[in-house]
Amino acid sequence: MKALVIGASGGIGAAVCHSFTDQGMAVTGLSRREDGLDVTDPDSVAAHLGALEGPFERVVIATGKLEGAGAPPEKSLRALSAEALRDQFATNAIGPALILRELPRLLPKDAPSVVAVLTARVGSIGDNHLGGWYSYRAAKAAANQLTRTAAIEIARGHKQACLIAYHPGTVATKFTEGYSRDKLSPEGAAGHLIDVMAAREPQDTGRFFDWKGQEVPW
């Protein structure tokens, strides 16, 4: 079985690569730090993913950022800026969309496959009871919609494919420093993700799950 991990140098991505390898999978990892992949640049995405040889039965898109344009998540409308919105959407929505665009060629057409796009529970509109974090919430909500829409299209030509939006929980990485005390280890987060992916069936495609395997409202 072959696995592809985008964002392989990050805390979660690196742990997922190690866990897949430990399971005997052939793992291809791509990242900006190690490979120069810029997920916000269509040419960079097309060049890097176009050079890959599939099919991949497991794909994890683990890219993302919490702060937009160097600013912390907004606590009020007064803190909202166009720069932060643009930066968040570039990485957290446009990036995954450009990767999803390349996937049909890389997934098996006649065998099961599972794709997980790491988004966040705060991107859920139905689960938003606290407000704030405007740019991050909006970009992750967009990523959820993109994943759902891609799942519908890909299912037409890949009957056994399953694409899910995935909330990994708050994981102890550089990404979350200073934001929460109750965090999962990267290794624990990777284990949960792999377990949730293994439990998915084609009928689950286009749904949103958390690290406990529970469905998250849109």
PyMOL commands that place a pseudoatom at each C-alpha (Angstrom):
pseudoatom trace, name=CA, resn=MET, resi=1, chain=A, elem=C, hetatm=0, pos=[0.000, 0.000, 0.000]
pseudoatom trace, name=CA, resn=LYS, resi=2, chain=A, elem=C, hetatm=0, pos=[1.243, 3.501, -0.874]
pseudoatom trace, name=CA, resn=ALA, resi=3, chain=A, elem=C, hetatm=0, pos=[0.654, 6.670, 1.132]
pseudoatom trace, name=CA, resn=LEU, resi=4, chain=A, elem=C, hetatm=0, pos=[1.103, 10.334, 0.241]
pseudoatom trace, name=CA, resn=VAL, resi=5, chain=A, elem=C, hetatm=0, pos=[1.508, 12.957, 2.965]
pseudoatom trace, name=CA, resn=ILE, resi=6, chain=A, elem=C, hetatm=0, pos=[1.451, 16.649, 2.062]
pseudoatom trace, name=CA, resn=GLY, resi=7, chain=A, elem=C, hetatm=0, pos=[2.944, 18.735, 4.855]
pseudoatom trace, name=CA, resn=ALA, resi=8, chain=A, elem=C, hetatm=0, pos=[5.305, 15.929, 5.827]
pseudoatom trace, name=CA, resn=SER, resi=9, chain=A, elem=C, hetatm=0, pos=[7.763, 18.115, 7.753]
pseudoatom trace, name=CA, resn=GLY, resi=10, chain=A, elem=C, hetatm=0, pos=[5.142, 19.449, 10.183]
pseudoatom trace, name=CA, resn=GLY, resi=11, chain=A, elem=C, hetatm=0, pos=[4.430, 17.931, 13.578]
pseudoatom trace, name=CA, resn=ILE, resi=12, chain=A, elem=C, hetatm=0, pos=[1.384, 15.927, 12.525]
pseudoatom trace, name=CA, resn=GLY, resi=13, chain=A, elem=C, hetatm=0, pos=[2.620, 15.196, 9.000]
pseudoatom trace, name=CA, resn=ALA, resi=14, chain=A, elem=C, hetatm=0, pos=[5.970, 13.831, 10.166]
pseudoatom trace, name=CA, resn=ALA, resi=15, chain=A, elem=C, hetatm=0, pos=[4.296, 11.614, 12.773]
pseudoatom trace, name=CA, resn=VAL, resi=16, chain=A, elem=C, hetatm=0, pos=[1.848, 10.305, 10.165]
pseudoatom trace, name=CA, resn=CYS, resi=17, chain=A, elem=C, hetatm=0, pos=[4.739, 9.464, 7.831]
pseudoatom trace, name=CA, resn=HIS, resi=18, chain=A, elem=C, hetatm=0, pos=[6.472, 7.501, 10.582]
pseudoatom trace, name=CA, resn=SER, resi=19, chain=A, elem=C, hetatm=0, pos=[3.288, 5.660, 11.532]
pseudoatom trace, name=CA, resn=PHE, resi=20, chain=A, elem=C, hetatm=0, pos=[2.495, 4.712, 7.933]
pseudoatom trace, name=CA, resn=THR, resi=21, chain=A, elem=C, hetatm=0, pos=[6.075, 3.498, 7.496]
pseudoatom trace, name=CA, resn=ASP, resi=22, chain=A, elem=C, hetatm=0, pos=[5.829, 1.419, 10.655]
pseudoatom trace, name=CA, resn=GLN, resi=23, chain=A, elem=C, hetatm=0, pos=[2.763, -0.247, 9.137]
pseudoatom trace, name=CA, resn=GLY, resi=24, chain=A, elem=C, hetatm=0, pos=[4.800, -1.278, 6.112]
pseudoatom trace, name=CA, resn=MET, resi=25, chain=A, elem=C, hetatm=0, pos=[3.460, 1.315, 3.680]
pseudoatom trace, name=CA, resn=ALA, resi=26, chain=A, elem=C, hetatm=0, pos=[5.582, 2.956, 1.001]
pseudoatom trace, name=CA, resn=VAL, resi=27, chain=A, elem=C, hetatm=0, pos=[5.369, 6.621, 2.024]
pseudoatom trace, name=CA, resn=THR, resi=28, chain=A, elem=C, hetatm=0, pos=[5.932, 9.693, -0.121]
pseudoatom trace, name=CA, resn=GLY, resi=29, chain=A, elem=C, hetatm=0, pos=[6.158, 12.911, 1.864]
pseudoatom trace, name=CA, resn=LEU, resi=30, chain=A, elem=C, hetatm=0, pos=[6.164, 16.428, 0.451]
pseudoatom trace, name=CA, resn=SER, resi=31, chain=A, elem=C, hetatm=0, pos=[6.636, 19.728, 2.261]
pseudoatom trace, name=CA, resn=ARG, resi=32, chain=A, elem=C, hetatm=0, pos=[7.779, 23.265, 1.714]
pseudoatom trace, name=CA, resn=ARG, resi=33, chain=A, elem=C, hetatm=0, pos=[10.704, 22.923, 4.103]
pseudoatom trace, name=CA, resn=GLU, resi=34, chain=A, elem=C, hetatm=0, pos=[12.153, 19.760, 2.592]
pseudoatom trace, name=CA, resn=ASP, resi=35, chain=A, elem=C, hetatm=0, pos=[10.974, 19.852, -1.023]
pseudoatom trace, name=CA, resn=GLY, resi=36, chain=A, elem=C, hetatm=0, pos=[10.081, 23.460, -1.835]
pseudoatom trace, name=CA, resn=LEU, resi=37, chain=A, elem=C, hetatm=0, pos=[6.388, 22.682, -2.305]
pseudoatom trace, name=CA, resn=ASP, resi=38, chain=A, elem=C, hetatm=0, pos=[4.386, 25.901, -2.020]
pseudoatom trace, name=CA, resn=VAL, resi=39, chain=A, elem=C, hetatm=0, pos=[0.748, 24.863, -1.729]
pseudoatom trace, name=CA, resn=THR, resi=40, chain=A, elem=C, hetatm=0, pos=[-0.396, 28.425, -2.486]
pseudoatom trace, name=CA, resn=ASP, resi=41, chain=A, elem=C, hetatm=0, pos=[1.366, 28.385, -5.883]
pseudoatom trace, name=CA, resn=PRO, resi=42, chain=A, elem=C, hetatm=0, pos=[-0.503, 26.468, -8.627]
pseudoatom trace, name=CA, resn=ASP, resi=43, chain=A, elem=C, hetatm=0, pos=[2.684, 25.889, -10.625]
pseudoatom trace, name=CA, resn=SER, resi=44, chain=A, elem=C, hetatm=0, pos=[4.530, 24.479, -7.601]
pseudoatom trace, name=CA, resn=VAL, resi=45, chain=A, elem=C, hetatm=0, pos=[1.652, 22.127, -6.758]
pseudoatom trace, name=CA, resn=ALA, resi=46, chain=A, elem=C, hetatm=0, pos=[1.292, 20.963, -10.357]
pseudoatom trace, name=CA, resn=ALA, resi=47, chain=A, elem=C, hetatm=0, pos=[5.037, 20.352, -10.713]
pseudoatom trace, name=CA, resn=HIS, resi=48, chain=A, elem=C, hetatm=0, pos=[5.487, 18.427, -7.465]
pseudoatom trace, name=CA, resn=LEU, resi=49, chain=A, elem=C, hetatm=0, pos=[2.335, 16.319, -7.658]
pseudoatom trace, name=CA, resn=GLY, resi=50, chain=A, elem=C, hetatm=0, pos=[2.661, 15.881, -11.411]
pseudoatom trace, name=CA, resn=ALA, resi=51, chain=A, elem=C, hetatm=0, pos=[5.983, 14.148, -10.850]
pseudoatom trace, name=CA, resn=LEU, resi=52, chain=A, elem=C, hetatm=0, pos=[4.457, 11.495, -8.582]
pseudoatom trace, name=CA, resn=GLU, resi=53, chain=A, elem=C, hetatm=0, pos=[3.668, 7.920, -9.574]
pseudoatom trace, name=CA, resn=GLY, resi=54, chain=A, elem=C, hetatm=0, pos=[0.440, 6.642, -8.056]
pseudoatom trace, name=CA, resn=PRO, resi=55, chain=A, elem=C, hetatm=0, pos=[-1.832, 5.183, -7.192]
pseudoatom trace, name=CA, resn=PHE, resi=56, chain=A, elem=C, hetatm=0, pos=[-1.915, 6.096, -3.505]
pseudoatom trace, name=CA, resn=GLU, resi=57, chain=A, elem=C, hetatm=0, pos=[-4.381, 4.290, -1.246]
pseudoatom trace, name=CA, resn=ARG, resi=58, chain=A, elem=C, hetatm=0, pos=[-3.875, 6.812, 1.572]
pseudoatom trace, name=CA, resn=VAL, resi=59, chain=A, elem=C, hetatm=0, pos=[-3.498, 10.568, 1.154]
pseudoatom trace, name=CA, resn=VAL, resi=60, chain=A, elem=C, hetatm=0, pos=[-3.177, 13.048, 4.013]
pseudoatom trace, name=CA, resn=ILE, resi=61, chain=A, elem=C, hetatm=0, pos=[-3.219, 16.805, 3.402]
pseudoatom trace, name=CA, resn=ALA, resi=62, chain=A, elem=C, hetatm=0, pos=[-1.683, 18.143, 6.603]
pseudoatom trace, name=CA, resn=THR, resi=63, chain=A, elem=C, hetatm=0, pos=[-0.821, 21.688, 5.604]
pseudoatom trace, name=CA, resn=GLY, resi=64, chain=A, elem=C, hetatm=0, pos=[-2.112, 24.761, 7.401]
pseudoatom trace, name=CA, resn=LYS, resi=65, chain=A, elem=C, hetatm=0, pos=[-1.429, 27.739, 9.614]
pseudoatom trace, name=CA, resn=LEU, resi=66, chain=A, elem=C, hetatm=0, pos=[-3.127, 29.276, 12.632]
pseudoatom trace, name=CA, resn=GLU, resi=67, chain=A, elem=C, hetatm=0, pos=[-1.988, 32.892, 12.397]
pseudoatom trace, name=CA, resn=GLY, resi=68, chain=A, elem=C, hetatm=0, pos=[-2.811, 35.024, 9.370]
pseudoatom trace, name=CA, resn=ALA, resi=69, chain=A, elem=C, hetatm=0, pos=[-0.260, 37.603, 8.171]
pseudoatom trace, name=CA, resn=GLY, resi=70, chain=A, elem=C, hetatm=0, pos=[1.643, 37.111, 11.419]
pseudoatom trace, name=CA, resn=ALA, resi=71, chain=A, elem=C, hetatm=0, pos=[-1.293, 38.157, 13.586]
pseudoatom trace, name=CA, resn=PRO, resi=72, chain=A, elem=C, hetatm=0, pos=[-2.946, 35.949, 16.231]
pseudoatom trace, name=CA, resn=PRO, resi=73, chain=A, elem=C, hetatm=0, pos=[-6.552, 34.794, 15.705]
pseudoatom trace, name=CA, resn=GLU, resi=74, chain=A, elem=C, hetatm=0, pos=[-8.956, 37.714, 16.043]
pseudoatom trace, name=CA, resn=LYS, resi=75, chain=A, elem=C, hetatm=0, pos=[-10.949, 38.110, 19.236]
pseudoatom trace, name=CA, resn=SER, resi=76, chain=A, elem=C, hetatm=0, pos=[-13.212, 40.815, 17.789]
pseudoatom trace, name=CA, resn=LEU, resi=77, chain=A, elem=C, hetatm=0, pos=[-14.338, 42.367, 14.524]
pseudoatom trace, name=CA, resn=ARG, resi=78, chain=A, elem=C, hetatm=0, pos=[-12.083, 45.343, 15.266]
pseudoatom trace, name=CA, resn=ALA, resi=79, chain=A, elem=C, hetatm=0, pos=[-9.065, 43.068, 14.890]
pseudoatom trace, name=CA, resn=LEU, resi=80, chain=A, elem=C, hetatm=0, pos=[-10.148, 41.743, 11.485]
pseudoatom trace, name=CA, resn=SER, resi=81, chain=A, elem=C, hetatm=0, pos=[-7.872, 42.621, 8.563]
pseudoatom trace, name=CA, resn=ALA, resi=82, chain=A, elem=C, hetatm=0, pos=[-7.919, 41.937, 4.848]
pseudoatom trace, name=CA, resn=GLU, resi=83, chain=A, elem=C, hetatm=0, pos=[-4.284, 40.829, 5.042]
pseudoatom trace, name=CA, resn=ALA, resi=84, chain=A, elem=C, hetatm=0, pos=[-5.025, 38.108, 7.596]
pseudoatom trace, name=CA, resn=LEU, resi=85, chain=A, elem=C, hetatm=0, pos=[-8.035, 36.908, 5.607]
pseudoatom trace, name=CA, resn=ARG, resi=86, chain=A, elem=C, hetatm=0, pos=[-6.016, 36.672, 2.400]
pseudoatom trace, name=CA, resn=ASP, resi=87, chain=A, elem=C, hetatm=0, pos=[-3.173, 34.863, 4.134]
pseudoatom trace, name=CA, resn=GLN, resi=88, chain=A, elem=C, hetatm=0, pos=[-5.481, 32.370, 5.841]
pseudoatom trace, name=CA, resn=PHE, resi=89, chain=A, elem=C, hetatm=0, pos=[-7.399, 31.586, 2.668]
pseudoatom trace, name=CA, resn=ALA, resi=90, chain=A, elem=C, hetatm=0, pos=[-4.191, 31.199, 0.654]
pseudoatom trace, name=CA, resn=THR, resi=91, chain=A, elem=C, hetatm=0, pos=[-2.806, 28.495, 2.947]
pseudoatom trace, name=CA, resn=ASN, resi=92, chain=A, elem=C, hetatm=0, pos=[-5.876, 26.896, 4.536]
pseudoatom trace, name=CA, resn=ALA, resi=93, chain=A, elem=C, hetatm=0, pos=[-8.322, 26.894, 1.605]
pseudoatom trace, name=CA, resn=ILE, resi=94, chain=A, elem=C, hetatm=0, pos=[-6.595, 27.559, -1.714]
pseudoatom trace, name=CA, resn=GLY, resi=95, chain=A, elem=C, hetatm=0, pos=[-3.698, 25.259, -0.825]
pseudoatom trace, name=CA, resn=PRO, resi=96, chain=A, elem=C, hetatm=0, pos=[-5.856, 22.175, -0.165]
pseudoatom trace, name=CA, resn=ALA, resi=97, chain=A, elem=C, hetatm=0, pos=[-7.979, 23.005, -3.230]
pseudoatom trace, name=CA, resn=LEU, resi=98, chain=A, elem=C, hetatm=0, pos=[-4.931, 22.999, -5.515]
pseudoatom trace, name=CA, resn=ILE, resi=99, chain=A, elem=C, hetatm=0, pos=[-3.857, 19.643, -4.100]
pseudoatom trace, name=CA, resn=LEU, resi=100, chain=A, elem=C, hetatm=0, pos=[-7.356, 18.176, -4.474]
pseudoatom trace, name=CA, resn=ARG, resi=101, chain=A, elem=C, hetatm=0, pos=[-7.315, 19.258, -8.112]
pseudoatom trace, name=CA, resn=GLU, resi=102, chain=A, elem=C, hetatm=0, pos=[-4.383, 16.902, -8.740]
pseudoatom trace, name=CA, resn=LEU, resi=103, chain=A, elem=C, hetatm=0, pos=[-5.821, 13.892, -6.888]
pseudoatom trace, name=CA, resn=PRO, resi=104, chain=A, elem=C, hetatm=0, pos=[-7.967, 12.092, -9.509]
pseudoatom trace, name=CA, resn=ARG, resi=105, chain=A, elem=C, hetatm=0, pos=[-4.837, 10.986, -11.363]
pseudoatom trace, name=CA, resn=LEU, resi=106, chain=A, elem=C, hetatm=0, pos=[-3.171, 9.769, -8.164]
pseudoatom trace, name=CA, resn=LEU, resi=107, chain=A, elem=C, hetatm=0, pos=[-5.979, 7.663, -6.677]
pseudoatom trace, name=CA, resn=PRO, resi=108, chain=A, elem=C, hetatm=0, pos=[-6.762, 4.072, -7.685]
pseudoatom trace, name=CA, resn=LYS, resi=109, chain=A, elem=C, hetatm=0, pos=[-9.859, 3.782, -9.850]
pseudoatom trace, name=CA, resn=ASP, resi=110, chain=A, elem=C, hetatm=0, pos=[-10.749, 0.204, -8.981]
pseudoatom trace, name=CA, resn=ALA, resi=111, chain=A, elem=C, hetatm=0, pos=[-9.543, -0.156, -5.384]
pseudoatom trace, name=CA, resn=PRO, resi=112, chain=A, elem=C, hetatm=0, pos=[-10.335, 1.493, -2.029]
pseudoatom trace, name=CA, resn=SER, resi=113, chain=A, elem=C, hetatm=0, pos=[-8.621, 4.751, -1.088]
pseudoatom trace, name=CA, resn=VAL, resi=114, chain=A, elem=C, hetatm=0, pos=[-9.014, 7.264, 1.724]
pseudoatom trace, name=CA, resn=VAL, resi=115, chain=A, elem=C, hetatm=0, pos=[-8.063, 10.943, 1.636]
pseudoatom trace, name=CA, resn=ALA, resi=116, chain=A, elem=C, hetatm=0, pos=[-8.046, 13.068, 4.797]
pseudoatom trace, name=CA, resn=VAL, resi=117, chain=A, elem=C, hetatm=0, pos=[-7.899, 16.862, 4.582]
pseudoatom trace, name=CA, resn=LEU, resi=118, chain=A, elem=C, hetatm=0, pos=[-6.928, 18.288, 7.954]
pseudoatom trace, name=CA, resn=THR, resi=119, chain=A, elem=C, hetatm=0, pos=[-9.248, 21.179, 8.693]
pseudoatom trace, name=CA, resn=ALA, resi=120, chain=A, elem=C, hetatm=0, pos=[-10.545, 22.094, 12.174]
pseudoatom trace, name=CA, resn=ARG, resi=121, chain=A, elem=C, hetatm=0, pos=[-13.660, 21.937, 14.291]
pseudoatom trace, name=CA, resn=VAL, resi=122, chain=A, elem=C, hetatm=0, pos=[-13.680, 25.748, 14.453]
pseudoatom trace, name=CA, resn=GLY, resi=123, chain=A, elem=C, hetatm=0, pos=[-14.436, 25.647, 10.715]
pseudoatom trace, name=CA, resn=SER, resi=124, chain=A, elem=C, hetatm=0, pos=[-17.831, 24.146, 11.554]
pseudoatom trace, name=CA, resn=ILE, resi=125, chain=A, elem=C, hetatm=0, pos=[-20.588, 26.728, 11.181]
pseudoatom trace, name=CA, resn=GLY, resi=126, chain=A, elem=C, hetatm=0, pos=[-23.062, 24.632, 13.178]
pseudoatom trace, name=CA, resn=ASP, resi=127, chain=A, elem=C, hetatm=0, pos=[-20.601, 24.122, 16.038]
pseudoatom trace, name=CA, resn=ASN, resi=128, chain=A, elem=C, hetatm=0, pos=[-19.608, 27.783, 16.358]
pseudoatom trace, name=CA, resn=HIS, resi=129, chain=A, elem=C, hetatm=0, pos=[-20.842, 28.951, 19.758]
pseudoatom trace, name=CA, resn=LEU, resi=130, chain=A, elem=C, hetatm=0, pos=[-17.965, 31.206, 20.858]
pseudoatom trace, name=CA, resn=GLY, resi=131, chain=A, elem=C, hetatm=0, pos=[-17.308, 33.502, 17.897]
pseudoatom trace, name=CA, resn=GLY, resi=132, chain=A, elem=C, hetatm=0, pos=[-13.938, 35.089, 17.203]
pseudoatom trace, name=CA, resn=TRP, resi=133, chain=A, elem=C, hetatm=0, pos=[-11.116, 33.672, 15.100]
pseudoatom trace, name=CA, resn=TYR, resi=134, chain=A, elem=C, hetatm=0, pos=[-12.748, 35.094, 11.972]
pseudoatom trace, name=CA, resn=SER, resi=135, chain=A, elem=C, hetatm=0, pos=[-10.041, 34.470, 9.381]
pseudoatom trace, name=CA, resn=TYR, resi=136, chain=A, elem=C, hetatm=0, pos=[-9.114, 30.984, 10.568]
pseudoatom trace, name=CA, resn=ARG, resi=137, chain=A, elem=C, hetatm=0, pos=[-12.730, 29.877, 10.946]
pseudoatom trace, name=CA, resn=ALA, resi=138, chain=A, elem=C, hetatm=0, pos=[-13.693, 31.176, 7.510]
pseudoatom trace, name=CA, resn=ALA, resi=139, chain=A, elem=C, hetatm=0, pos=[-10.715, 29.584, 5.746]
pseudoatom trace, name=CA, resn=LYS, resi=140, chain=A, elem=C, hetatm=0, pos=[-11.290, 26.219, 7.408]
pseudoatom trace, name=CA, resn=ALA, resi=141, chain=A, elem=C, hetatm=0, pos=[-15.015, 26.378, 6.584]
pseudoatom trace, name=CA, resn=ALA, resi=142, chain=A, elem=C, hetatm=0, pos=[-14.021, 26.968, 2.964]
pseudoatom trace, name=CA, resn=ALA, resi=143, chain=A, elem=C, hetatm=0, pos=[-11.664, 23.977, 3.111]
pseudoatom trace, name=CA, resn=ASN, resi=144, chain=A, elem=C, hetatm=0, pos=[-14.535, 21.856, 4.415]
pseudoatom trace, name=CA, resn=GLN, resi=145, chain=A, elem=C, hetatm=0, pos=[-16.748, 22.896, 1.519]
pseudoatom trace, name=CA, resn=LEU, resi=146, chain=A, elem=C, hetatm=0, pos=[-13.983, 22.263, -1.010]
pseudoatom trace, name=CA, resn=THR, resi=147, chain=A, elem=C, hetatm=0, pos=[-13.416, 18.788, 0.414]
pseudoatom trace, name=CA, resn=ARG, resi=148, chain=A, elem=C, hetatm=0, pos=[-17.117, 17.977, 0.344]
pseudoatom trace, name=CA, resn=THR, resi=149, chain=A, elem=C, hetatm=0, pos=[-17.465, 19.164, -3.238]
pseudoatom trace, name=CA, resn=ALA, resi=150, chain=A, elem=C, hetatm=0, pos=[-14.348, 17.335, -4.424]
pseudoatom trace, name=CA, resn=ALA, resi=151, chain=A, elem=C, hetatm=0, pos=[-15.625, 14.148, -2.778]
pseudoatom trace, name=CA, resn=ILE, resi=152, chain=A, elem=C, hetatm=0, pos=[-18.799, 14.281, -4.870]
pseudoatom trace, name=CA, resn=GLU, resi=153, chain=A, elem=C, hetatm=0, pos=[-16.910, 14.687, -8.132]
pseudoatom trace, name=CA, resn=ILE, resi=154, chain=A, elem=C, hetatm=0, pos=[-14.146, 12.163, -7.417]
pseudoatom trace, name=CA, resn=ALA, resi=155, chain=A, elem=C, hetatm=0, pos=[-16.718, 9.528, -6.423]
pseudoatom trace, name=CA, resn=ARG, resi=156, chain=A, elem=C, hetatm=0, pos=[-18.041, 9.541, -9.992]
pseudoatom trace, name=CA, resn=GLY, resi=157, chain=A, elem=C, hetatm=0, pos=[-14.810, 8.120, -11.382]
pseudoatom trace, name=CA, resn=HIS, resi=158, chain=A, elem=C, hetatm=0, pos=[-13.415, 6.468, -8.249]
pseudoatom trace, name=CA, resn=LYS, resi=159, chain=A, elem=C, hetatm=0, pos=[-16.276, 4.476, -6.773]
pseudoatom trace, name=CA, resn=GLN, resi=160, chain=A, elem=C, hetatm=0, pos=[-14.251, 3.177, -3.841]
pseudoatom trace, name=CA, resn=ALA, resi=161, chain=A, elem=C, hetatm=0, pos=[-12.645, 6.481, -2.855]
pseudoatom trace, name=CA, resn=CYS, resi=162, chain=A, elem=C, hetatm=0, pos=[-13.455, 8.248, 0.413]
pseudoatom trace, name=CA, resn=LEU, resi=163, chain=A, elem=C, hetatm=0, pos=[-12.537, 11.895, 1.003]
pseudoatom trace, name=CA, resn=ILE, resi=164, chain=A, elem=C, hetatm=0, pos=[-13.082, 13.350, 4.466]
pseudoatom trace, name=CA, resn=ALA, resi=165, chain=A, elem=C, hetatm=0, pos=[-12.510, 16.620, 6.263]
pseudoatom trace, name=CA, resn=TYR, resi=166, chain=A, elem=C, hetatm=0, pos=[-10.749, 15.826, 9.521]
pseudoatom trace, name=CA, resn=HIS, resi=167, chain=A, elem=C, hetatm=0, pos=[-10.352, 17.590, 12.863]
pseudoatom trace, name=CA, resn=PRO, resi=168, chain=A, elem=C, hetatm=0, pos=[-7.177, 16.234, 14.519]
pseudoatom trace, name=CA, resn=GLY, resi=169, chain=A, elem=C, hetatm=0, pos=[-7.777, 17.870, 17.891]
pseudoatom trace, name=CA, resn=THR, resi=170, chain=A, elem=C, hetatm=0, pos=[-5.312, 20.309, 19.415]
pseudoatom trace, name=CA, resn=VAL, resi=171, chain=A, elem=C, hetatm=0, pos=[-1.891, 18.798, 18.864]
pseudoatom trace, name=CA, resn=ALA, resi=172, chain=A, elem=C, hetatm=0, pos=[1.346, 19.784, 20.594]
pseudoatom trace, name=CA, resn=THR, resi=173, chain=A, elem=C, hetatm=0, pos=[3.230, 21.307, 17.668]
pseudoatom trace, name=CA, resn=LYS, resi=174, chain=A, elem=C, hetatm=0, pos=[4.849, 24.648, 16.887]
pseudoatom trace, name=CA, resn=PHE, resi=175, chain=A, elem=C, hetatm=0, pos=[1.552, 25.484, 15.188]
pseudoatom trace, name=CA, resn=THR, resi=176, chain=A, elem=C, hetatm=0, pos=[-0.328, 25.580, 18.530]
pseudoatom trace, name=CA, resn=GLU, resi=177, chain=A, elem=C, hetatm=0, pos=[2.289, 26.959, 20.913]
pseudoatom trace, name=CA, resn=GLY, resi=178, chain=A, elem=C, hetatm=0, pos=[0.628, 29.305, 23.391]
pseudoatom trace, name=CA, resn=TYR, resi=179, chain=A, elem=C, hetatm=0, pos=[-2.974, 28.423, 22.493]
pseudoatom trace, name=CA, resn=SER, resi=180, chain=A, elem=C, hetatm=0, pos=[-3.978, 25.431, 24.580]
pseudoatom trace, name=CA, resn=ARG, resi=181, chain=A, elem=C, hetatm=0, pos=[-2.695, 23.389, 27.498]
pseudoatom trace, name=CA, resn=ASP, resi=182, chain=A, elem=C, hetatm=0, pos=[-4.702, 20.259, 26.748]
pseudoatom trace, name=CA, resn=LYS, resi=183, chain=A, elem=C, hetatm=0, pos=[-2.971, 18.824, 23.692]
pseudoatom trace, name=CA, resn=LEU, resi=184, chain=A, elem=C, hetatm=0, pos=[-2.438, 15.500, 21.972]
pseudoatom trace, name=CA, resn=SER, resi=185, chain=A, elem=C, hetatm=0, pos=[1.090, 14.407, 21.129]
pseudoatom trace, name=CA, resn=PRO, resi=186, chain=A, elem=C, hetatm=0, pos=[1.902, 14.320, 17.399]
pseudoatom trace, name=CA, resn=GLU, resi=187, chain=A, elem=C, hetatm=0, pos=[2.354, 10.559, 17.666]
pseudoatom trace, name=CA, resn=GLY, resi=188, chain=A, elem=C, hetatm=0, pos=[-1.009, 10.149, 19.370]
pseudoatom trace, name=CA, resn=ALA, resi=189, chain=A, elem=C, hetatm=0, pos=[-2.673, 12.404, 16.814]
pseudoatom trace, name=CA, resn=ALA, resi=190, chain=A, elem=C, hetatm=0, pos=[-1.163, 10.355, 13.979]
pseudoatom trace, name=CA, resn=GLY, resi=191, chain=A, elem=C, hetatm=0, pos=[-2.457, 7.149, 15.514]
pseudoatom trace, name=CA, resn=HIS, resi=192, chain=A, elem=C, hetatm=0, pos=[-5.980, 8.548, 15.815]
pseudoatom trace, name=CA, resn=LEU, resi=193, chain=A, elem=C, hetatm=0, pos=[-5.916, 9.808, 12.215]
pseudoatom trace, name=CA, resn=ILE, resi=194, chain=A, elem=C, hetatm=0, pos=[-4.747, 6.489, 10.822]
pseudoatom trace, name=CA, resn=ASP, resi=195, chain=A, elem=C, hetatm=0, pos=[-7.392, 4.622, 12.833]
pseudoatom trace, name=CA, resn=VAL, resi=196, chain=A, elem=C, hetatm=0, pos=[-10.167, 6.941, 11.642]
pseudoatom trace, name=CA, resn=MET, resi=197, chain=A, elem=C, hetatm=0, pos=[-9.034, 6.584, 8.029]
pseudoatom trace, name=CA, resn=ALA, resi=198, chain=A, elem=C, hetatm=0, pos=[-8.902, 2.788, 8.334]
pseudoatom trace, name=CA, resn=ALA, resi=199, chain=A, elem=C, hetatm=0, pos=[-12.516, 2.732, 9.535]
pseudoatom trace, name=CA, resn=ARG, resi=200, chain=A, elem=C, hetatm=0, pos=[-13.853, 4.720, 6.595]
pseudoatom trace, name=CA, resn=GLU, resi=201, chain=A, elem=C, hetatm=0, pos=[-15.893, 3.255, 3.748]
pseudoatom trace, name=CA, resn=PRO, resi=202, chain=A, elem=C, hetatm=0, pos=[-16.872, 4.768, 0.387]
pseudoatom trace, name=CA, resn=GLN, resi=203, chain=A, elem=C, hetatm=0, pos=[-20.265, 5.746, 1.836]
pseudoatom trace, name=CA, resn=ASP, resi=204, chain=A, elem=C, hetatm=0, pos=[-18.437, 8.041, 4.286]
pseudoatom trace, name=CA, resn=THR, resi=205, chain=A, elem=C, hetatm=0, pos=[-17.045, 10.213, 1.503]
pseudoatom trace, name=CA, resn=GLY, resi=206, chain=A, elem=C, hetatm=0, pos=[-17.702, 13.935, 1.825]
pseudoatom trace, name=CA, resn=ARG, resi=207, chain=A, elem=C, hetatm=0, pos=[-18.217, 13.803, 5.599]
pseudoatom trace, name=CA, resn=PHE, resi=208, chain=A, elem=C, hetatm=0, pos=[-16.438, 15.578, 8.472]
pseudoatom trace, name=CA, resn=PHE, resi=209, chain=A, elem=C, hetatm=0, pos=[-14.916, 13.543, 11.314]
pseudoatom trace, name=CA, resn=ASP, resi=210, chain=A, elem=C, hetatm=0, pos=[-12.918, 14.299, 14.448]
pseudoatom trace, name=CA, resn=TRP, resi=211, chain=A, elem=C, hetatm=0, pos=[-10.041, 12.388, 16.008]
pseudoatom trace, name=CA, resn=LYS, resi=212, chain=A, elem=C, hetatm=0, pos=[-12.443, 10.259, 18.024]
pseudoatom trace, name=CA, resn=GLY, resi=213, chain=A, elem=C, hetatm=0, pos=[-14.141, 9.088, 14.827]
pseudoatom trace, name=CA, resn=GLN, resi=214, chain=A, elem=C, hetatm=0, pos=[-17.264, 11.122, 15.598]
pseudoatom trace, name=CA, resn=GLU, resi=215, chain=A, elem=C, hetatm=0, pos=[-18.974, 13.167, 12.902]
pseudoatom trace, name=CA, resn=VAL, resi=216, chain=A, elem=C, hetatm=0, pos=[-18.704, 16.939, 13.166]
pseudoatom trace, name=CA, resn=PRO, resi=217, chain=A, elem=C, hetatm=0, pos=[-21.587, 19.169, 11.985]
pseudoatom trace, name=CA, resn=TRP, resi=218, chain=A, elem=C, hetatm=0, pos=[-20.910, 21.403, 9.016]
for i in range(1, 218): cmd.bond("trace and resi %d" % i, "trace and resi %d" % (i + 1))
show_as sticks, trace
zoom trace
